Amino acid sequence: MLAARYASIRHISSSASLLHRSVAIREGNIYRSFATTDTNTNEAEQFHHAQSFVKHRFEPPDLECADPDQPRWKSKAKVISAEDFENRPRAGFGDEFDSLYDARVVVSWLDEKMAKSIYGEYCTLMEGMQKSEAVTSHEYVVHVIAQKYNIRAARVAAVVALQHEEEQIRAKGEVELFDDVQAYVDKKAKEHIKAAYEHYEEVAPGVFTEQPYTDLKDFSSKMTPVDDVHDIDTLYKKTQEKELIKAQEAMDKRMYTVDVDEDKKATSMSSKCKTLVDNANNNIEKFGDRYNKRWKYVAHIIDSKEEKRALATLRQGKKSKTKPNTIVSEGDLVRPGTLAEEKQVAWGRWKLRNNSVEYTLRDTKRAWVDKVSKGKHEGWGKINSNS
């Protein structure tokens, strides 16, 4: 059966074409910076980010697209525009679209060759970034690869996580992976796509591309009177230029999660919580042997006044910054909890953060951190490249 190969069936999806991009490699360094062919060289040289390891400037999505993770439409497959699709007649004599163009659908296939290429570039970027910057970020690397292939960062994360698991399966040798079955599936999927586009007499995308976006931004229905002396086309063009600059600035200011050893990285505490911890450690005789040294005790320190202030700030529509204030008592020492310990409790701040890339790569990221900080080379990367 086709399902005999572990995780062999990959989704047929729709979207934009693989944009050819130049790869700039610094001499004596394997850390790559993928630069798009349409990026201005002077702008790239002048680009500076708050995080020193960010060398690549990302492009924002199309202005009318509401999804920030949606890549720009750059496929050779033609589809109806998003505006025309949104304004299409809702009533008609048929219940189907006449073509893939009218349906705003692009059918493509992410084959094994592309998946291997993505994983190989991921490994190269991570190792090069560690050598050149001494710091890594899975989130940043995934976005770099996503822009090169013009696909979603979440999809790149899923491919990397799947390839990581397959490499571990090959290393252990406990389960057989049927690569010949995967090759057969890839071949038949491409034949099906080719036949579908030939039937509609349309141009196939040729490579895996993301589904064209249909979720448009909500525009105000407010009417603004404009004098006849103004050139409407020029005003519209200037407005688009301003929106593009604003979107680019938002992309340039985006901060990326840095990879850290969660067993060693302590959580933040408020000043009052820190004072409480210091008093507990400085008055061991007063409090005595408080706990059984066999166990580890975790507590969440709550300041009711800070909670009320944070709630009032949220009601005003403003962001509220609060400290996790997770403390751990182990033996005779009271200390701030680590990120790994915080993830094991119900009030953990990480559970409120919606980051699909970090969640998808949690096992892969853990294996990478163990390799860098603990020297466990066998748990990450290609099995023939581990040392």
FIVEX-276832 format. One line per field, with one value per residue (C-alpha): residue number from 1; residue in one letter; y, x, z. Coordinates in Angstrom, 1 decimal, always signed. Each point is the difference from the previous one (the first is absolute). Layout:
pos <- NUM	...
code <- A	...
py <- Y	...
px <- X	...
pz <- Z	...
This chain:
pos <- 1	2	3	4	5	6	7	8	9	10	11	12	13	14	15	16	17	18	19	20	21	22	23	24	25	26	27	28	29	30	31	32	33	34	35	36	37	38	39	40	41	42	43	44	45	46	47	48	49	50	51	52	53	54	55	56	57	58	59	60	61	62	63	64	65	66	67	68	69	70	71	72	73	74	75	76	77	78	79	80	81	82	83	84	85	86	87	88	89	90	91	92	93	94	95	96	97	98	99	100	101	102	103	104	105	106	107	108	109	110	111	112	113	114	115	116	117	118	119	120	121	122	123	124	125	126	127	128	129	130	131	132	133	134	135	136	137	138	139	140	141	142	143	144	145	146	147	148	149	150	151	152	153	154	155	156	157	158	159	160	161	162	163	164	165	166	167	168	169	170	171	172	173	174	175	176	177	178	179	180	181	182	183	184	185	186	187	188	189	190	191	192	193	194	195	196	197	198	199	200	201	202	203	204	205	206	207	208	209	210	211	212	213	214	215	216	217	218	219	220	221	222	223	224	225	226	227	228	229	230	231	232	233	234	235	236	237	238	239	240	241	242	243	244	245	246	247	248	249	250	251	252	253	254	255	256	257	258	259	260	261	262	263	264	265	266	267	268	269	270	271	272	273	274	275	276	277	278	279	280	281	282	283	284	285	286	287	288	289	290	291	292	293	294	295	296	297	298	299	300	301	302	303	304	305	306	307	308	309	310	311	312	313	314	315	316	317	318	319	320	321	322	323	324	325	326	327	328	329	330	331	332	333	334	335	336	337	338	339	340	341	342	343	344	345	346	347	348	349	350	351	352	353	354	355	356	357	358	359	360	361	362	363	364	365	366	367	368	369	370	371	372	373	374	375	376	377	378	379	380	381	382	383	384	385	386	387
code <- M	L	A	A	R	Y	A	S	I	R	H	I	S	S	S	A	S	L	L	H	R	S	V	A	I	R	E	G	N	I	Y	R	S	F	A	T	T	D	T	N	T	N	E	A	E	Q	F	H	H	A	Q	S	F	V	K	H	R	F	E	P	P	D	L	E	C	A	D	P	D	Q	P	R	W	K	S	K	A	K	V	I	S	A	E	D	F	E	N	R	P	R	A	G	F	G	D	E	F	D	S	L	Y	D	A	R	V	V	V	S	W	L	D	E	K	M	A	K	S	I	Y	G	E	Y	C	T	L	M	E	G	M	Q	K	S	E	A	V	T	S	H	E	Y	V	V	H	V	I	A	Q	K	Y	N	I	R	A	A	R	V	A	A	V	V	A	L	Q	H	E	E	E	Q	I	R	A	K	G	E	V	E	L	F	D	D	V	Q	A	Y	V	D	K	K	A	K	E	H	I	K	A	A	Y	E	H	Y	E	E	V	A	P	G	V	F	T	E	Q	P	Y	T	D	L	K	D	F	S	S	K	M	T	P	V	D	D	V	H	D	I	D	T	L	Y	K	K	T	Q	E	K	E	L	I	K	A	Q	E	A	M	D	K	R	M	Y	T	V	D	V	D	E	D	K	K	A	T	S	M	S	S	K	C	K	T	L	V	D	N	A	N	N	N	I	E	K	F	G	D	R	Y	N	K	R	W	K	Y	V	A	H	I	I	D	S	K	E	E	K	R	A	L	A	T	L	R	Q	G	K	K	S	K	T	K	P	N	T	I	V	S	E	G	D	L	V	R	P	G	T	L	A	E	E	K	Q	V	A	W	G	R	W	K	L	R	N	N	S	V	E	Y	T	L	R	D	T	K	R	A	W	V	D	K	V	S	K	G	K	H	E	G	W	G	K	I	N	S	N	S
py <- +0.0	+3.6	+0.6	-2.6	+2.6	+2.0	+3.4	-0.4	+1.7	+3.7	+2.4	+1.3	+3.7	+3.1	+3.2	+2.0	-1.1	-0.7	+3.3	-0.2	+1.9	+0.6	-1.4	+2.3	-1.9	+1.8	-1.2	-2.5	-0.5	-2.4	+2.3	+1.1	+3.0	-0.6	+3.3	+0.3	+1.0	+3.0	+1.4	+3.3	-0.6	+3.4	-0.6	-3.4	+1.6	+2.7	-2.4	-0.3	-2.0	+0.1	-3.6	-0.2	-3.5	+1.2	+0.6	-0.6	+2.6	-1.6	+1.3	+0.5	-1.7	+1.6	+3.1	-1.3	-3.3	-0.3	-3.0	+1.2	-3.4	-0.2	+0.3	+2.3	-1.3	-0.8	-3.1	-0.5	-1.6	+2.5	+0.6	+2.6	+3.0	+0.0	+3.1	-1.5	-3.3	+1.7	+2.1	-3.0	-0.7	-2.2	-1.3	-2.0	-3.0	-2.2	-1.3	-0.2	+2.3	-0.3	-0.2	+0.0	+3.7	+0.9	-2.0	+1.8	-3.4	-1.2	-3.7	-1.0	-2.7	+0.2	-3.0	-1.7	+1.8	+3.4	-1.2	-1.3	+3.3	+2.0	-2.2	+0.2	+3.8	+0.0	-2.0	+2.1	+3.3	-1.2	-1.2	+3.1	+2.3	-1.7	+0.4	+3.6	+1.5	-2.3	+0.2	-1.7	+0.5	-2.7	+2.6	+2.2	-2.8	-1.4	+3.5	+0.3	-3.4	+0.8	+3.2	-1.8	-2.6	+2.5	-2.2	+0.4	-0.1	-2.4	-2.4	+0.2	-0.8	-3.0	-1.3	+0.4	-1.7	-3.0	-0.3	+0.1	-2.9	-2.0	+0.5	-1.3	-3.0	-0.8	+0.4	-2.4	-2.4	-1.3	+0.9	-0.4	+3.1	-0.9	+2.7	-1.8	+0.4	+3.7	+0.3	-1.7	+2.3	+3.1	-1.3	-0.7	+3.3	+2.0	-2.0	+0.8	+3.7	+0.1	-1.7	+2.5	+3.1	-1.5	-0.6	+3.6	+1.2	+1.9	+0.4	-2.2	+1.6	-2.5	+0.0	-0.1	+3.3	+1.3	+0.4	+3.5	+2.1	+0.8	+1.6	+3.7	+2.9	+1.8	+3.4	+2.9	+0.8	+3.7	+2.3	+2.8	+2.9	+0.8	+3.2	-0.4	+1.7	-3.0	-3.0	-3.0	-2.5	+1.9	+0.3	-3.8	-0.8	+2.2	-1.6	-3.5	+1.1	+1.3	-3.3	-2.0	+2.0	-0.4	-3.8	-0.2	+1.8	-2.4	-2.9	+1.6	+0.5	-3.6	-1.8	-3.7	-2.5	-1.0	-3.6	-0.5	-3.0	+0.1	-2.1	+2.8	+3.2	+1.5	+1.8	+3.7	+1.2	+3.3	+2.0	-0.9	-3.7	+0.2	+1.6	-2.8	-2.6	+1.8	+0.2	-3.7	-0.9	+2.4	-1.3	-3.8	-0.3	+1.9	-2.1	-3.2	-3.2	+0.9	-2.8	-3.5	+0.1	-2.9	+2.2	+3.1	+2.6	+2.6	+3.1	+2.8	+3.3	+2.3	+3.7	+1.0	+3.7	-0.8	-2.3	+2.8	+2.4	-2.4	-0.7	+3.7	+0.5	-2.9	+1.6	+3.2	-2.0	+0.3	-2.8	-1.0	-1.4	-2.3	-2.2	-3.7	+0.0	-3.8	-1.0	-3.4	-1.3	-2.8	-1.1	+3.1	+2.3	+2.1	+1.2	+1.1	-2.8	-1.0	+0.1	-3.8	+0.0	+2.8	-2.1	-2.7	+2.1	+1.2	+3.7	-0.3	+3.2	-2.1	-1.4	+3.4	+0.7	-0.9	-0.9	-2.9	-0.2	-0.3	-2.6	-2.1	+0.0	-0.6	-3.5	+1.0	+3.1	-2.0	-2.4	+2.9	+1.6	-3.3	-0.3	+3.5	+0.2	-3.7	-1.5	-2.5	-0.1	-3.2	+1.7	+2.7	+0.4	-2.5	-3.3	-0.1	+3.5	-0.4	-0.2
px <- +0.0	+1.0	-0.4	+2.6	+2.8	+0.2	-1.6	+0.4	-3.3	+0.5	-2.8	-0.8	-0.2	-0.4	+2.1	+2.9	+3.1	+3.5	+1.7	+3.6	+2.1	+3.7	+2.0	+2.6	+2.7	+2.5	+3.6	+1.3	-3.5	-2.8	-2.6	-2.1	-2.1	-2.7	-0.6	-2.8	+0.9	-2.3	+1.5	+1.9	+3.7	+0.4	-3.1	+1.3	+3.3	-1.8	-2.3	+0.7	-2.1	-0.2	+1.1	+3.5	-0.4	-2.8	+1.7	-2.9	-2.7	-3.4	-2.7	-3.5	-3.0	-2.2	-1.7	-3.6	+0.8	-1.0	+2.3	+3.5	+1.5	-1.4	+2.8	-0.3	-1.6	+2.8	-1.2	+0.0	-3.4	-2.7	-3.0	-2.7	+0.9	-1.0	-2.2	-1.9	-0.4	-1.4	-2.5	-1.1	-3.7	-1.3	-2.9	+0.1	-1.2	+3.0	+1.3	+3.7	+2.6	+0.8	+3.7	+2.8	+0.6	-3.6	+0.1	+3.3	+1.6	+3.5	+0.7	+3.6	+2.0	+2.8	+2.2	+2.7	+2.8	-1.2	-0.5	+3.6	+1.2	-1.8	+1.4	+3.5	-0.1	-1.4	+2.9	+2.5	-1.4	-0.2	+3.6	+1.3	-2.0	+1.4	+3.6	-0.3	-2.4	+0.3	-3.8	-2.8	-3.7	-2.1	-2.8	+2.4	+1.5	-3.4	-1.1	+3.1	-0.6	-3.7	+0.7	+2.5	-2.6	-2.9	-2.0	-1.4	+2.4	-2.4	+0.3	+3.8	-0.1	-2.2	+2.3	+3.1	-1.7	-1.1	+3.5	+1.5	-2.2	+0.8	+3.8	-0.4	-1.9	+2.7	+2.7	-1.8	-0.9	-3.1	-2.5	+0.6	-0.8	-1.2	+1.7	-1.0	-3.7	+0.5	+1.6	-3.0	-2.4	+1.9	+0.0	-3.8	-0.9	+2.0	-1.7	-3.4	+0.8	+1.3	-3.2	-2.2	+1.7	+0.0	-3.7	-0.7	+2.7	+1.8	+3.6	+1.1	+2.1	+2.8	+1.1	-1.8	-1.8	-2.2	-3.8	-0.9	-1.4	-3.7	+0.0	+0.1	+0.6	-3.1	-0.1	-2.0	-3.2	+0.3	-0.2	+2.6	-0.9	+2.8	+0.1	+0.1	+3.4	+1.6	+1.3	-1.8	+2.5	+2.9	-1.5	-0.8	+3.6	+1.5	-2.3	+1.2	+3.6	-0.6	-1.7	+2.9	+2.5	-2.0	-0.2	+3.7	+0.8	-2.1	+1.9	+3.3	-0.9	-1.1	+1.8	+0.9	+0.1	+3.6	+0.8	+0.9	+0.5	-3.3	+1.4	+2.4	-1.8	-1.8	-3.4	-0.3	-1.3	-1.4	+2.0	-2.3	+0.2	+3.8	+0.0	-2.1	+2.4	+3.0	-1.6	-0.8	+3.6	+1.5	-2.1	+0.4	+0.3	-3.3	-2.0	+1.8	+0.0	-3.1	-0.2	+1.0	+3.2	-1.2	-2.6	-0.1	-2.7	-1.3	-2.1	-1.5	+0.3	-3.0	-0.1	-3.7	+0.8	+2.0	-2.8	-2.6	+2.3	+0.6	-3.8	-0.7	+2.6	-1.5	-3.5	+1.5	+1.1	+3.7	+2.6	+0.9	+3.4	+0.0	+2.8	-0.6	+1.3	+0.5	+2.3	+1.4	+1.0	+2.5	+1.8	+0.9	+0.1	-2.8	+0.6	-1.9	-1.4	+1.5	-1.8	-0.2	-1.5	-2.5	-1.3	-1.0	-2.4	-3.5	+0.7	+3.0	+0.3	+1.0	-3.5	-1.4	+2.4	-1.3	+3.2	-0.7	+3.7	+1.4	-2.7	+0.6	+3.8	+0.0	+1.6	+2.4	+1.0	+0.6	+2.3	+2.0	+0.4	+1.1	+2.6	+1.4	-0.1	+0.4	+1.8	-2.7	+0.8	-2.0	-3.4	+0.1	+0.8	+0.7	+1.1	+3.0	+1.2	+0.0	+3.3
pz <- +0.0	-0.6	+3.7	+0.8	+0.0	+3.2	-0.6	-3.7	-1.1	-0.3	-0.6	-3.5	+0.6	-2.1	-0.2	-1.4	-2.0	+1.1	-0.5	-1.2	+2.4	+0.2	+2.9	+1.5	+1.9	+2.1	-0.6	+2.6	+1.4	-0.7	+1.5	-3.0	-0.5	-2.6	-1.9	-2.5	-3.5	+0.1	+3.3	-0.4	+1.0	+1.6	+2.2	+1.1	+1.0	+2.0	+1.8	+3.7	+2.5	+3.8	+0.0	-1.4	-1.5	-2.3	-3.4	-2.3	-0.8	-0.5	-2.3	+1.2	-1.6	-2.6	+1.4	-0.3	+1.7	+3.7	+0.8	+1.0	-0.7	-3.6	-2.5	-3.0	-3.1	-2.5	-1.8	-3.7	+0.4	-0.7	+2.3	+0.3	+2.1	+3.7	-0.5	-3.0	+1.9	+3.0	-2.2	-2.1	-0.4	+2.8	-1.9	-3.3	-2.0	+0.9	+3.3	-1.2	-1.4	-3.7	+0.5	+2.6	-1.0	+0.9	+3.2	+1.1	+0.6	-0.7	+0.4	+0.8	+1.8	+2.5	-1.0	+1.9	-2.0	+1.2	+3.6	+0.0	-1.4	+2.7	+2.8	-1.4	-0.1	+3.5	+1.3	-1.9	+1.2	+3.7	+0.0	-1.8	+2.3	+3.1	-1.4	-1.1	+2.5	+3.0	+0.3	-1.9	-0.6	-1.6	-0.6	-2.0	-2.0	-0.9	-1.3	-2.1	-1.7	-0.4	-1.9	-2.3	-0.9	+0.1	+2.4	+3.5	+3.0	+1.7	-2.9	+0.1	+3.7	-0.7	-2.7	+2.3	+2.9	-2.3	-1.5	+3.5	+1.1	-3.1	+0.6	+3.5	-1.2	-2.5	+2.7	+2.4	-2.8	+1.8	-2.8	-3.7	-2.2	-3.5	-2.1	-3.2	+1.0	+0.6	-3.4	-1.6	+1.9	-1.2	-3.6	-0.1	+1.8	-2.7	-2.8	+1.5	+0.3	-3.6	-1.3	+2.0	-1.5	-3.5	+0.3	+0.8	-2.5	+2.7	+1.0	+3.0	+2.8	-0.6	+3.7	+3.4	+0.6	+2.7	-0.3	-1.4	+2.8	+0.2	+3.5	-0.8	+2.5	+1.3	-1.6	+1.3	-1.8	+0.9	-3.0	-0.3	-2.3	-2.4	-2.1	-3.8	-0.2	+1.6	-2.1	+1.6	-1.6	+1.4	+3.5	-0.1	-1.0	+2.7	+2.6	-1.1	+0.3	+3.5	+1.0	-1.5	+1.9	+3.2	-0.6	-0.7	+3.2	+2.0	-1.5	+0.7	+3.7	+0.5	+2.8	-0.2	+2.8	+0.9	+0.7	+3.7	+2.3	+1.8	+2.8	+0.9	-1.1	+3.0	-0.3	+0.9	+3.3	+1.3	+2.5	+2.8	-0.8	-0.1	+3.4	+1.3	-1.4	+1.5	+3.4	-0.1	-0.9	+2.6	+2.9	-0.2	+3.8	+0.5	-2.4	+0.9	-2.1	-1.9	-2.5	-0.7	-2.0	-2.1	-1.7	-2.0	+0.8	-2.5	+0.9	-2.0	+1.8	-0.7	+0.9	+0.1	-0.6	-3.1	-1.2	+0.3	-1.8	-2.8	-0.3	-0.2	-2.7	-2.1	+0.3	-1.5	-3.0	+0.9	+0.4	+3.5	+0.9	+3.0	+1.5	+0.3	+3.6	+0.1	+2.9	+0.9	+3.4	-0.3	+3.2	+2.0	-3.1	-1.4	-3.5	-3.2	-2.0	-3.4	-3.3	+0.0	+3.5	-0.8	-3.0	+2.5	+2.0	-0.8	+0.0	-2.4	-2.1	-3.1	-0.3	-0.8	-2.8	-3.5	-1.9	-2.4	-1.1	+3.5	+0.9	-3.2	+0.5	+3.8	-0.3	-2.8	+2.0	+3.2	-2.0	-1.3	+3.4	+1.4	-2.8	+0.6	+3.8	+1.0	-2.9	-1.0	-3.7	-0.8	+0.6	-2.7	-3.7	-2.8	+1.3	-2.4	+1.1	+3.8	+1.7
